[in-house]
Amino acid sequence: MTSREKLQSAALQELARRRQYAVDVVEHRIDRLNRQIPAFSLCRDTLTATRGRLARIIVRGGEKRDEAIAALRAENKRAEENLKRLLAENGYPADYLEPAYTCPVCHDVGYVNGRACGCLAALKSEWMLSELQKAHTLQGYSFDDFSLTYYSDRTDRETGVVPAEHMGQILEYCRHYADGFTRQSDSLLFLGKTGLGKTHLSLAVAQEAAKKGYVVRYGSAQEHLRQLEREHFSREQSDDTLDVLLDCDLLIIDDLGSEFPSSFTAAMIYQLIDARLAHGIPTIISTNLSWQELEERYTQRVVSRLASSYLNLRFLGQDIRQQKRFDG
Ligand SMILES: [Zn+2]
């Protein structure tokens, strides 16, 4: 099962649980009313019996079928009215025995006329956001929380670029990217020193994609690889993490280079980058390594893919975390 199918199945399971709960509540109420009000129990029996007879006549047909159906329908209607009257007399609302579904549109089925209901999408995005939250706090990491005041508005002598303007463009680009995110979006490479907002913008994109119900997996290179290593070398031979990292709609590898360098980690990074590019599914990688350092660590093959198939965004400025610390 792919991670998208798992998300879908988790959401449908939750809907089934809600549906069952709504039905159970009604069953419980009927039980109680049967005990409390003898007339209620009789009335319910009549309803069940007339419905049964009605179904049999419809199936069987025969002479005077229409008359029999009309008579039963009338009897059924009287029993229903009696039931309503009994509820009212005993102080219960008219809809007391109607299941109170969470979603009034699809009655917690998830589909209406073969189309996915809004509640299904909402459930998926809620579930995905809470999964994301387990990997990293999302508090303070939205696009609106990204402040350009920490970037200098003076031209940088070395590059001839104004960091605040340049970062404003990157912010706009990422916003646009997140707005139009699909499983076919481009892959992005965030380059630049520590503390320039790379994690912030990748989490902002992650949140927006998750809100749309896409399966997003976020983690630092160290976290992803530690998990892969644990599963790879464990006796259970579970490849769950690798499957998810290979097929999720958006994979974010933050801080590439933070992991312990080994032939295993280098091979894994290559596999993730290569396989996802081959399937045309987006990845966002951030790193504070230079091109030369990347090449030394991950070979030319990785570097050439990152340079040619990823959209490269260079983050500029002074370490924001340090500035915030001084601002205290
Ligand atoms: Zn619904």
Boltz pocket constraint, residues with backbone or C-beta under 6 A from the ligand:
constraints:
  - pocket:
      binder: B
      contacts: [[A, 103], [A, 104], [A, 105], [A, 106], [A, 107], [A, 108], [A, 109], [A, 110], [A, 111], [A, 117], [A, 118], [A, 119], [A, 120]]
      max_distance: 6.0
